[in-house]
Amino acid sequence: MKPNYLFEADVPQEVKEKVLAEEEKDKKKALEKFMTREVMMEQELATSDEPLKIKDLLALKEKEGLGKLHVKEWALFNIGA
């Protein structure tokens, strides 16, 4: 999926409010689904057999001794489109 934001904190409050306003029943679930779709760090790795979010992978690598990892930029490559 093509995310529009790097971190959950990058999502403007107006966008969050719009998502919540569009949902009538389960607002929390709708917001979680939006974050999973639109925020890169909340997305699951496509190459993992088990569900593993990108932020969890970075935390795992930090524990393995790589030090503090910071994502400043990202790029999306669409191969074979």
Contact map, one row per residue, 1 for C-alpha under 8 A:
111000000000000000000000000000000000110000000000000000000000000000000000000000000
111100000000000000000000000000000000110000000000000000000000000000000000000100000
111111000000000000000000000000000000111100000000000000000000000000000000000000000
011111000000000000000000000000000000011100000000000000000000000000000000000000000
001111110110000000000000000000000000011100000000000000000000000000000000000000000
001111110100000000000000000000000000001110000000000000000000000000000000000000000
000011111110000000000000000000000000001111000000000000000000000000000000000000000
000011111110000000000000000000000010001011000000000000000000000000000000000000000
000000111111000000000000000000000000000000000000000000000000000000000000000000000
000011111111000000000000000000000000000000000000000000000000000000000000000000000
000010111111101100000000000000000000000000000000000000000000000000000000000000000
000000001111111100000000000000000000000000000000000000000000000000000000000000000
000000000011111110000000000000000000000000000000000000000000000000000000000000000
000000000001111111000000000000000000000000000000000000000000000000000000000000000
000000000011111111100000000000000000000000000000000000000000000000000000000000000
000000000011111111110000000000100000000000000000000000000000000000000000000000000
000000000000111111111000000000000000000000000000000000000000000000000000000000000
000000000000011111111100000000000000000000000000000000000000000000000000000000000
000000000000001111111110000001100100000000000000000000000000000000000000000000000
000000000000000111111111001101100000000000000000000000000000000000000000000000000
000000000000000011111111000000000000000000000000000000000000000000000000000000000
000000000000000001111111000000000000000000000000000000000000000000000000000000000
000000000000000000111111111001000000000000000000000000000000000000000000000000000
000000000000000000011111111000000000000000000000000000000000000000000000000000000
000000000000000000000011111000000000000000000000000000000000000000000000000000000
000000000000000000000011111111000000000000000000000000000000000000000000000000000
000000000000000000010011111111100000000000000000000000000000000000000000000000000
000000000000000000010000011111110000000000000000000000000000000000000000000000000
000000000000000000000000011111111000000000000000000000000000000000000000000000000
000000000000000000110010011111111100000000000000000000000000000000000000000000000
000000000000000100110000001111111110000000000000000000000000000000000000000000000
000000000000000000000000000111111111000000000000000000000000000000000000000000000
000000000000000000000000000011111111100000000000000000000000000000000000000000000
000000000000000000100000000001111111110000000000000000000000000000000000000000000
000000010000000000000000000000111111111001000000000000000000000000000000000000000
000000000000000000000000000000011111111101110000000000000000000000000000000000000
111000000000000000000000000000001111111101100000000000000000000000000000000000000
111110000000000000000000000000000111111100000000000000000000000000000000000000000
001111110000000000000000000000000011111111100000000000000000000000000000000000000
001111100000000000000000000000000001111111100000000001000000000000000000000000000
000001110000000000000000000000000000001111100000000011100000000000000000000000000
000000110000000000000000000000000011101111110000000011100000000000000000000000000
000000000000000000000000000000000001101111111000000011000000000000000000000000000
000000000000000000000000000000000001000001111100001111000000000000000000000000000
000000000000000000000000000000000000000000111111001111000000000000000000000000000
000000000000000000000000000000000000000000011111000000000000000000000000000000000
000000000000000000000000000000000000000000001111100000000000000000000000000000000
000000000000000000000000000000000000000000001111111100000000000000000000000000000
000000000000000000000000000000000000000000000011111000000000000000000000000000000
000000000000000000000000000000000000000000000001111100000000000000000000000000000
000000000000000000000000000000000000000000011001111110000000000000000000000000000
000000000000000000000000000000000000000000011001011111011000000000000000000000000
000000000000000000000000000000000000000011111000001111111000000000000000000000000
000000000000000000000000000000000000000111111000000111111100000000000000000000000
000000000000000000000000000000000000000011000000000011111110000000000000000000000
000000000000000000000000000000000000000000000000000111111111000000000000000000000
000000000000000000000000000000000000000000000000000111111111100000000000000000000
000000000000000000000000000000000000000000000000000001111111110000001000000000000
000000000000000000000000000000000000000000000000000000111111111000000000000000000
000000000000000000000000000000000000000000000000000000011111111100000000000000000
000000000000000000000000000000000000000000000000000000001111111111000000000000000
000000000000000000000000000000000000000000000000000000000111111111111000000000000
000000000000000000000000000000000000000000000000000000000011111111100000000000000
000000000000000000000000000000000000000000000000000000000001111111000000000000000
000000000000000000000000000000000000000000000000000000000000111111100000000000000
000000000000000000000000000000000000000000000000000000000000111111111000000000000
000000000000000000000000000000000000000000000000000000000000011011111000000000000
000000000000000000000000000000000000000000000000000000000000010001111100000000000
000000000000000000000000000000000000000000000000000000000100010001111110000000000
000000000000000000000000000000000000000000000000000000000000000000011111000000000
000000000000000000000000000000000000000000000000000000000000000000001111110000000
000000000000000000000000000000000000000000000000000000000000000000000111110000000
000000000000000000000000000000000000000000000000000000000000000000000011111000000
000000000000000000000000000000000000000000000000000000000000000000000011111100000
000000000000000000000000000000000000000000000000000000000000000000000000111110000
010000000000000000000000000000000000000000000000000000000000000000000000011111000
000000000000000000000000000000000000000000000000000000000000000000000000001111100
000000000000000000000000000000000000000000000000000000000000000000000000000111111
000000000000000000000000000000000000000000000000000000000000000000000000000011111
000000000000000000000000000000000000000000000000000000000000000000000000000001111
000000000000000000000000000000000000000000000000000000000000000000000000000001111
